[in-house]
Amino acid sequence: MITHNFLFNFFFLAFNLVFFSLNISKYFYINVLLVIQFFIIFFLLTTHLKRKPNLAFSNIIVFNYLFFFIAPLLQINTIHYNNFQFPNTLVFELVLVYKALISIILFNLIFVLIYFKLEKLKNSKSGYHLDKDNINKFYKQYNSSSYCILILCILILPFFFSYFFESNQKNFPQSTDLIIRKFLFFLPIFPAIFFLINKNRVSFFILLFSILLMLFFKNPFVEKRHALGPIYLLFISFYFTGILNSNLKSILTVFLILLVGFPLVSIITHNPEIRYNFMFSEILNFDFNDLFLNTFVNTLHYDAFSNLMGAIKYYEVNNPIIGYQLLGSILFFVPRSYWIDKPLSSGEEVANFLMNKYSLWFNNLSQPLVGEGWINFGFIGVIFFAILFAYFVFYFSRWNENNDLLKKIFYVYFSYHLIFFLRGDLMNGIAYLIGPYLAIYIVPKILEKIIKVKK
């Protein structure tokens, strides 16, 4: 009997073989390395579709396919049309491309081997399901906490307006800005998702108000896509719970969001006429090249591969201090006023290098996790970061099997955040995860403990 998984695998393979043949470059060894990368992805995909639901792994596969196969394939094939420059202005060097592709392949192989080994050793359970008993338990445990946080969100609304008014006139310290934007303004997410999950137990007004409050704090027309993506995908996943119970559905969802949703959002956020005058019909004027090919080739949306090469080049030219960038990423919360020599984020560091050596005109770049390995420890860092990443993903994947639904909620958020985390840079990837972790998981836990003691 032909299954949905078999059909998806067949069409995925057939499409990519045709797509690759139409975009094959004149560089033989680059083509070989890209084929190896594709078949690693295809192996992971076919294996993943047979295994228990794992949203985090679905996102890792999609990231690798779009950022480390489709993007480099198109960028290398069209490099001669762009004066032999990548989207970040880095000049095409054959050996540098080889090093980047080999690094990606090695990173993925080590990550998969370690991750699968951990699963075998830890004897993973079958997963946690959203049945009525679990939802009832969740409702009783966090009902009071959700209302407390909702009231708190209402109280900080004036502060919200004040912050945005003042932020247009002066720059807040980065640590202060992180606390405000990535913690305080994330607080409405928990009551909104709580009432959504328990929609049959609360009034429609409370559900609607909590969601509107969340939309107000995380406005799609103001926030960046990397901040909005995990939030809205979290709500979509708990509304259409089939996404959480099927690897095929989760992969298709992320594909649709990254290939269609993000380019459309980018058009809206980068065109004031559409954003401010609500002229959404203007989107129809954009053709396939604007929505797809241009996104991969001529923009920095899919710049992970070129920024990885920038990290390799940076390491070879500057020979940075071993582990210095990693230390800065771990201690991201230390104000620069106390740590004068605190390193810049890796994306900014490489961007400054590209501005000095090439023709880059700004220093706001991403830096993929593979590149973080290079900047910190050279080629050996690729191996080290792959091992660390395997343990990191496995730890939070276990939360999906925990009896605490609150852990599952944060696991879903974490899984979608992995797209941003893998694209980098590491300092922002960690910093932007800690705030939501506190707002979605720690604050409700603390309030639940306090309320429990008082009772």
C-alpha positions in Angstrom: 0.0 0.0 0.0 1.4 3.4 -1.0 1.5 5.8 2.0 1.7 9.6 2.2 5.3 9.3 3.4 6.3 7.2 0.4 4.6 9.7 -2.0 6.3 12.7 -0.3 9.7 11.0 -0.4 9.2 10.1 -4.1 8.2 13.6 -5.2 10.8 15.2 -3.0 13.6 13.1 -4.6 12.2 13.5 -8.2 11.8 17.3 -7.8 15.3 17.8 -6.4 17.0 15.6 -9.0 15.3 17.7 -11.8 16.0 21.0 -9.8 19.6 20.1 -9.4 20.1 19.1 -13.0 18.7 22.5 -14.1 20.9 24.4 -11.7 24.1 22.4 -11.8 27.3 24.4 -11.8 30.4 24.0 -13.9 32.5 23.1 -10.8 32.6 19.3 -10.6 33.7 18.9 -6.9 31.2 21.5 -5.7 28.4 19.5 -7.4 29.7 16.3 -5.8 29.7 17.9 -2.3 26.2 19.3 -2.9 24.9 15.9 -3.9 26.4 14.4 -0.7 24.7 17.1 1.3 21.4 16.4 -0.4 21.5 12.7 0.2 22.3 13.2 3.9 19.2 15.4 4.1 17.2 12.9 2.1 18.3 10.0 4.4 17.4 12.1 7.5 14.0 12.9 5.9 13.1 9.3 5.1 14.3 8.1 8.5 12.5 10.9 10.3 9.2 10.2 8.6 9.3 6.7 10.0 10.1 7.8 13.6 8.0 9.2 16.4 7.0 12.9 16.1 9.9 15.2 16.7 9.3 18.8 15.8 12.8 20.0 16.5 14.3 17.5 14.1 11.8 18.5 11.4 13.0 22.1 11.7 16.7 21.0 11.5 16.0 19.1 8.3 14.1 22.0 6.7 16.8 24.4 7.7 19.6 22.3 6.1 17.6 21.8 2.9 16.8 25.5 2.3 19.9 27.2 3.8 22.6 24.6 3.0 21.4 23.0 -0.2 18.9 25.2 -2.2 20.6 28.5 -1.3 24.2 27.6 -2.1 23.1 25.7 -5.2 21.3 28.7 -6.6 23.9 31.2 -5.4 26.8 29.3 -7.0 24.9 28.7 -10.2 24.2 32.4 -10.6 27.5 33.7 -9.2 28.7 35.0 -12.6 25.6 37.2 -12.9 26.6 38.9 -9.6 30.2 39.8 -10.4 31.3 36.6 -8.6 30.1 37.9 -5.3 27.9 36.2 -2.7 25.0 38.1 -1.0 27.3 39.3 1.7 29.8 40.7 -0.9 32.3 37.9 -0.2 34.2 37.1 -3.4 33.9 33.6 -4.9 36.8 31.4 -4.0 36.7 27.8 -5.0 38.7 26.4 -2.0 36.6 28.5 0.4 33.4 26.9 -1.1 34.9 23.5 -0.6 35.8 24.1 3.0 32.3 25.5 3.7 30.5 22.5 2.1 32.8 19.9 3.8 32.2 21.7 7.2 28.4 21.5 6.7 28.6 17.8 5.8 30.9 16.9 8.7 28.7 18.9 11.2 25.5 17.1 10.1 27.1 13.7 10.1 28.5 14.1 13.7 25.3 15.7 14.9 23.1 12.8 13.6 25.5 10.1 15.0 25.6 11.6 18.4 21.9 12.4 18.6 20.8 8.9 17.5 23.3 7.4 20.0 21.8 9.5 22.8 18.3 8.4 21.9 19.3 4.7 22.1 21.1 5.2 25.4 18.3 7.2 27.0 15.6 4.8 25.9 13.2 7.6 24.7 9.5 7.3 25.4 6.8 7.4 22.8 5.9 11.0 23.3 3.3 13.1 25.1 -0.2 13.5 23.8 -2.7 16.3 24.3 -5.5 14.2 25.7 -8.3 15.4 27.9 -6.7 14.2 31.2 -3.5 16.1 30.5 -5.3 19.3 29.5 -7.5 19.1 32.6 -4.4 18.7 34.8 -2.7 21.6 33.0 -5.8 23.8 33.5 -6.1 23.2 37.2 -2.4 23.6 37.7 -1.9 26.9 35.9 -5.3 28.6 35.8 -4.6 31.1 38.5 -1.1 31.8 37.2 -2.5 32.6 33.7 -4.8 35.2 35.1 -2.1 36.7 37.3 0.1 37.1 34.2 -2.8 38.5 32.2 -3.4 41.2 34.8 0.4 41.9 34.9 0.4 42.4 31.1 -2.4 44.9 31.4 -0.5 46.8 34.1 2.6 47.1 31.9 0.7 48.4 28.8 1.5 52.0 29.7 5.2 51.0 30.0 4.9 49.5 26.5 3.8 52.8 25.0 6.4 54.7 27.0 9.2 52.4 25.9 8.5 52.7 22.2 8.2 56.5 22.5 11.5 56.8 24.3 13.3 54.2 22.1 12.8 56.5 19.1 14.7 59.2 21.0 17.5 57.4 22.7 19.3 54.0 22.6 18.8 51.7 25.6 21.7 49.5 26.7 21.5 46.1 25.0 21.0 44.2 28.3 18.0 46.5 29.2 16.6 46.2 25.7 16.8 42.4 25.9 15.0 42.4 29.3 12.2 44.6 28.0 11.7 43.2 24.5 12.6 39.5 25.0 11.2 39.0 28.5 8.5 41.6 29.6 6.9 41.8 26.1 6.8 38.0 25.9 4.7 37.6 29.0 1.4 37.7 27.1 2.3 34.6 25.3 1.6 32.2 28.2 -1.9 33.3 29.0 -2.8 33.4 25.3 -1.6 29.9 24.7 -3.1 28.7 28.0 -6.5 30.0 27.1 -6.2 28.7 23.5 -5.5 25.2 24.8 -8.3 25.4 27.3 -10.7 27.3 25.0 -13.6 25.0 26.1 -13.2 26.0 29.7 -12.9 29.8 29.4 -15.2 32.5 28.0 -14.7 33.5 24.4 -14.0 37.1 25.6 -11.1 36.0 27.7 -9.6 34.0 24.9 -10.0 36.8 22.4 -8.6 39.4 24.8 -5.5 37.4 25.6 -4.8 36.7 22.0 -5.3 40.4 21.0 -3.0 41.4 23.9 -0.4 39.1 22.6 -0.8 40.5 19.1 -0.4 44.0 20.5 2.8 43.2 22.3 4.2 41.2 19.3 2.9 43.2 16.4 3.6 41.6 13.0 4.1 45.1 11.5 6.8 46.1 14.1 8.6 42.9 15.2 11.2 41.1 13.1 10.4 37.8 11.5 12.8 35.8 13.6 10.9 37.0 16.7 7.5 36.5 15.3 8.0 33.1 13.6 8.3 30.9 16.7 5.4 32.7 18.5 2.8 32.4 15.7 3.9 28.9 14.8 3.5 28.0 18.4 -0.1 29.1 18.3 -0.7 27.4 14.9 0.7 24.1 16.2 -1.6 24.1 19.3 -4.6 25.0 17.2 -3.9 22.5 14.5 -2.5 19.8 16.8 -1.9 17.4 13.9 1.3 19.3 13.3 2.7 18.1 16.6 1.7 14.5 16.0 3.0 14.0 12.5 6.6 14.6 11.2 5.2 14.9 7.6 2.8 17.7 8.6 5.4 19.5 10.7 7.9 19.5 7.8 5.2 20.6 5.3 4.2 23.4 7.6 7.7 24.8 8.0 8.3 24.5 4.3 5.2 26.5 3.5 6.1 29.2 6.1 9.7 29.6 4.9 9.1 29.4 1.2 5.9 31.4 1.0 5.1 33.0 4.3 8.5 34.7 5.0 9.0 36.1 1.5 5.4 37.6 1.7 6.1 39.1 5.1 9.4 40.5 3.8 7.6 42.2 1.0 5.1 43.8 3.4 7.8 44.9 6.0 10.1 46.2 3.3 7.4 48.2 1.4 6.0 51.1 3.5 3.1 51.6 1.0 1.8 48.1 1.7 2.6 48.3 5.4 1.2 51.7 6.3 -1.6 52.1 3.6 -2.7 48.4 3.8 -2.4 48.1 0.0 -2.0 44.3 0.1 -3.1 44.0 -3.5 0.3 45.3 -4.5 1.7 41.9 -3.5 0.1 40.5 -6.7 2.5 42.6 -8.7 5.5 40.5 -7.5 6.3 37.6 -9.8 7.9 34.2 -9.0 11.5 35.6 -9.2 10.6 38.2 -6.6 9.1 35.7 -4.2 11.5 32.8 -4.7 14.6 33.0 -6.8 15.5 36.6 -5.7 15.0 35.6 -2.1 17.6 32.9 -2.3 20.1 34.6 -4.6 20.1 38.4 -4.2 19.0 39.0 -0.6 20.4 38.2 2.9 17.4 36.1 3.9 19.3 32.9 3.0 22.8 34.1 3.7 23.9 31.4 6.1 26.2 29.7 3.5 28.0 32.9 2.5 28.3 34.0 6.1 29.9 30.6 6.9 32.5 31.2 4.3 32.9 34.7 5.8 33.6 33.1 9.2 36.2 30.7 7.7 37.9 33.6 5.9 37.8 35.6 9.1 39.5 32.8 11.1 42.2 32.3 8.5 43.1 36.0 8.3 42.7 37.1 11.9 43.5 33.9 13.8 41.2 34.9 16.7 41.5 33.9 20.4 40.3 30.3 20.9 36.9 30.2 22.5 36.6 34.0 23.0 33.5 34.4 20.9 31.8 31.4 22.7 32.5 33.0 26.1 30.9 36.2 24.9 27.8 34.3 23.7 27.4 32.4 27.0 27.9 35.6 29.0 25.7 37.7 26.8 23.9 39.2 29.8 27.0 40.9 31.2 26.8 44.7 30.3 29.6 46.0 28.1 30.1 48.8 30.7 31.4 46.1 33.1 33.2 44.0 30.5 34.9 46.6 28.2 36.6 43.9 26.0 33.4 41.9 25.6 33.4 40.4 22.1 30.9 41.6 19.5 28.4 39.0 18.3 30.0 36.7 15.6 27.7 38.1 12.9 28.8 41.7 13.7 32.5 40.6 14.0 32.5 39.0 10.6 30.5 41.8 9.0 33.1 44.3 10.2 35.7 42.2 8.6 33.8 42.0 5.3 33.3 45.8 5.5 37.1 46.3 5.8 38.2 43.7 3.2 35.3 43.7 0.8 32.4 46.0 -0.1 29.8 45.2 2.6 28.0 48.4 3.7 26.5 47.3 7.0 27.4 45.1 10.0 24.1 43.4 10.8 24.8 39.8 9.6 23.8 36.4 10.8 26.4 33.6 11.5 25.4 30.0 11.3 26.3 27.5 14.1 28.9 25.8 11.8 30.6 29.2 11.4 30.6 29.7 15.1 32.6 26.6 15.4 35.2 28.0 12.9 35.5 31.4 14.6 36.1 29.8 18.0 38.2 26.8 17.3 38.9 26.5 13.6 38.0 23.3 11.8 38.0 21.3 15.0 35.2 23.6 16.2 32.9 22.2 13.6 33.1 18.8 15.4 32.9 20.3 18.9 29.8 22.4 18.1 28.1 19.5 16.4 28.5 17.4 19.6 27.2 20.3 21.8 24.3 20.9 19.5 23.3 17.2 19.6 23.2 17.3 23.4 21.3 20.6 23.3 18.6 19.4 21.0 18.3 16.0 22.7 17.8 17.7 26.1 14.9 19.8 25.0 13.4 17.0 22.8 13.0 15.0 26.1 10.6 17.8 27.2 8.2 16.6 24.5 7.9 13.4 26.4 7.4 14.9 29.8 4.1 14.8 31.6 4.2 18.6 32.2 2.3 20.3 29.4 4.2 23.5 30.2 7.4 21.8 29.1 5.8 20.7 25.9 4.7 24.3 25.2 8.2 25.6 25.5 9.6 22.6 23.6 7.4 23.6 20.6 8.6 27.3 20.9 12.2 26.0 21.1 11.8 23.8 18.0 10.7 26.7 15.9 13.4 28.9 17.4 16.0 26.4 16.1 15.6 27.9 12.6 16.9 31.2 14.0 19.4 29.5 16.3 21.0 27.5 13.4 21.1 30.6 11.2 22.7 32.5 14.1 24.5 34.2 15.4 25.0 32.3 18.6 25.0 35.3 21.0 21.6 36.4 19.8 20.4 32.8 19.4 21.0 32.2 23.1 19.9 35.7 24.3 16.6 35.5 22.3 15.8 32.0 23.8 16.5 32.9 27.5 13.8 35.7 27.6 11.0 33.5 26.2 12.2 30.6 28.4 11.7 32.9 31.5 8.3 34.3 30.3 6.8 31.0 29.0 8.2 28.5 31.5 9.8 30.0 34.6 7.3 32.8 35.5 4.2 30.4 35.3 6.2 27.8 37.4 7.1 30.3 40.1 3.6 31.8 40.3 2.1 28.2 40.4 4.4 27.4 43.4 3.6 30.7 45.2 -0.2 30.2 44.7 0.1 26.6 45.8 1.8 27.5 49.0 -0.7 30.2 49.8 -3.6 27.8 49.4 
